[in-house]
Amino acid sequence: MEKWKKAVFIVMIILVAGSLAGCNKETEESKEGGDTPTKDNPKVVEIAILDGMAPYTYQDENGDFQGYDYKFLEKCDELLEEYEFHYNAVDPDAGAAAVQAGTYALSCSAHFVTPAREENFLLSIPQSYYPVNLISRTEDSFTKFEDLDGQVVVPNPPNDGLYVVLYKMAEEFPNVKFSQEEVSEYVSYYDSCKGVANGTWDVWFGGKSMYDDIIAQEPMDLFCSDPVYCADCVVVINKEYEDLRDKLNECIVTLYQDGTLSELSKEWLGMDCFQVAEETGALYDYDSYKK
């Protein structure tokens, strides 16, 4: 009798353990977003499209999404048949918090690599590059970082990639003393150019692609230098989407190797940013990519 009771007890333990394992598996699947996505049962991925960030991400006069990063995501969506991307217009100041909270799976809009992003998100390999230029009044025509000495720079919030690059370069040039107002929100590309033109600030530590887009719509008496730095741009991804991050990395390698990214860059950024990255020694080694 005792042996029989013991056997029943062991069976019950096994059944309970199996049940708990099943619960844990179900919980883990829920955390990852359900069953493994397939072509026939694709997983819908909510994506934050930061508005007003032309030529990277923005809405045109018809309310349609446009820009380099949006078109890049469309190409990835075509390659990833097991996923279905759904795009949402989001204010740039709200994008990071919404992705971190899980409201959206990812954001892609000329995002630099920063310590905060490395800590709080998964990051893709570079899917574009941001040549940093000095935009100043024509009468000044700044061409190098040392020209910032004594100047007032368009403000950037501390969580902005340009802010990180600016102060990284400042460490390399400790004798260059510039001033920059502390802000918590982004100054738009247009307001940056306009503010430099009207004398509110002396220089915008920004990008030629945005500058060209603005000047084409409203000419201003400004000068844009050659690149003084070339920064990696990455997809910023919620930490629960590791598999998607890996898939996106594979897409980036494919789209780089077949020339798609260079063509998108020429079309939307007015240059091949991958060539600029290669010329400045910033190009990622896509041919050697491994998970």
N, C-alpha and C positions, 0 to 999 in steps of 0.2 A: 504493500500500500504506500509506504513511504517513497519507494522508487517511482511509483506511478505519479504521486503528487509532485515529486521533484521534476519529472519529465514534463508534466503539464506546466509547471512554473517556468521551465526553460523555454518551452514553446511560446508562452505568453510574453516573455522578455523579448524573444526574437521578433514576434509580431509587433510589439510596441516599438521596438527599435526601427523596424522597417517602416512603420507608420511615421515616426519622427523624421526618418531620412527622407520620406516622401514629402513631408511638410517643408523640410529644409530646402529640398530641391524646388518645390513650388514657390517658396519664398524667394529663392535665388533667381528663378525664372522671372518672377514678377519684378524683381529689382532690375533685371537686365531688359525688361520690357516684354516678357512673354516668351513663347517658343522661338526657336531659331528661325529667323526670317528666311523666306525662300522666294524664288521668282513667282511662284503661284500664290504665295501668301506674304507679300512684302510688308515690311515694317514701316509705318509712317514716321518720319523724322521731322520734328518741328524745328525750323531754322530761323534764327533772328537775322533779319536783313537791316542793317543800320541805315537809316534814311539820311539823305543830305550829305552823303560822303562820296560824291562824284569825284573822279570817274570809277570809283571802286564799287560802291553800292548806293543806289538812289532810286527814286521813283520819278518817271518822266511825267509830262503834262497829262498823259492819259491814265496815270496811276499804275503803269506797268514797271516792274523792276528792271533795272539796267545796271551796267557796270562790269568791270573786269571780274570782280570776285563773284558776282551773281552768275555770270556766264561760266565761270570756272565750276561753280557748284552744279549748274545744269549739266555740264559735261560729266561730272562725277556721277550724277543721278542716272545718266544714260548708261554708264558703265556698271553701276551697282543695281542690278535688276532685283535684288532681294530687298532693296530699300525704295521708299517713295518719299521724296523730299517735299515738304510743305513750307512755304515761305511766309514770313510775317514781318511787316514793317515795324521797326522798333527804334525808339529814340536812342541816339548814341550813348547818352549818359546812363541809360537804363539797361543796356545790352549785357554787360558783364555780370551784373547781379542776377539778371533773369536766367542766364545760362548756368551760373553757379547754383542757383536755386532749383534748376531742373525744369523750369518753364519751357526752355528751349534746349535742344541737344547741343547746339553749336552756334557760333557766329564766325563770320569770315568777312573782314573789311579792313585790309591793310593793317592787321594786328602785328605789332612788333613782339618779340620775345622780351618779357620783363620778369624780374624776380617774383612779383606778385602773381603773374599768370602761370609761371612754372610751378608755384606752390598750390594754386587753387584750381588749376585746370589740367586736362590733357592737351598737349600741343602736337600738331602735325609737323612733318618736315616742311621746309619752306615751299610755299606754293606761288610765291612771287617775291619780288624784292623792291624796296623803297629807297631809291637814291635820294639822299637828303641834300637839299640845296639851300642857299641863302637868298632870300627874296628881299631886296632893299630898294630904296628909291634910286632912280637912274643916276642922279647926281652923286650918290655914294658908291654904287656898283661894288658891293662887297664880294670878294672872291674866295676868301679863306677864313678859317675859324678865328684866326688872330684879329680879323677885322671887327669882331664882336666887342673888342675891348672898349669900354666906356659907352656901349650902346644899350638901348632898351629893347628887349626881345619880347615878341608876342607871347603871352602867357599860355602855359599848358598845365593841366591838372597833373599831380604827381603820378597818377596811375596810367598816364598816357605814354606810349612808346617813345614819342619824340622827346618828351621830358627826360626819360631815362637815357636816351642817346645823347642829348644835349649835355647833361651833367657827367656822363661818362667821358665825353670829349673834353669837358672842362677840367677833369682830373688830369688829362694829358697836357693841358695848357694852363697850368696854375697861375700864370701871370696875366691871363685874359680875364678881366673883371667886367662882367655885364650885369645888368639888373633885369629882373623878371617878377612881375606881380604874382602873388600867390592866388590861385583860383581853384575851385572845385569842379568847374564845368568846362567843357570844351568851347573854344572860340572857333566859330565856323571858318572854313577855308576862305570864303568870300570876305568875312569880316576881318580876317587876318590880313589879306591883301589890301583891303580898303583902309584898315587902320595904319598900315605902313605908308600907304600913299598919302594919307592926310596928316601924317606926323604924330599920330597917337603913339605909335611904336616906331622903332628904327629898322627892325629886321624881323622877318619871319623865318624861323628854322623849320622849313617845310619841304614840299616836294614839287618838282617841275610839272608833273602830270596834272596836279590840281591847279597849279598856277596857270598853265596853258589853257585849261578848261575855263577858268574864270576870265582870263584876259580875252579869250575869244568872244565872250559874251559882253564884256565891259572893259574896253581898253583903259589901262592905267599907266602912269609914267613910272614903271617899275623895271628892275633888272633882276634876272635869275642867273645865279652862278652855275658853274659845272658842279657835279656832285662832290660834297666834302665827306660823305660817308654813304655806305650802302647797307641797309638793314634787312634782315630776314623778315618776311611776313608769313604768318602761319594761321591755321585754323584753330580757334579756341573752342575746346570741347568739354562738355560736362564729364566728370570723372567716371560716371557709370557707363560710358560708351567706349570702352577700350577696344572692342571688336571693330566698331565703326571707325575709330581712329586709325587702326591698322589698315582697314579697307581704303580709307581716304589716302593714306600714305602710298598704297599701291597704285591708286588712281593718279596721284601726283607724278609718280615715277613714269607711268605709262604716258601721261599727257605731256610730260617734259620730253621724253625720248622720241615721241612721234611728232614733235614740233608744235603741238596744239597750244601749249602755254605761251610760247614765243609769239605765235600768231595772235592770240588774244591780247597779249601785251602790246603789240604793235597797233592793234585795232583800237584798244581802249585807253592805253596809257601813252600812246604816241611814240613809243620806243620799245626796244626789246630789253626789258629789265634784266633778263637772264644774261644777255651779253654784257650789260653794264656790271652785273655781279661778277661775271668772269673776269672782266677787265680790272676790277678793283680787288680781286682775290676773295670775294665773298661767296662765290657759287658753291652750293652744296654738291657733294659727290653722289648724284642720283644713281649712277651705275653700280655703286657699291651698297645700295640700300638693303638692309636686312631688318626684319621685325625685331 
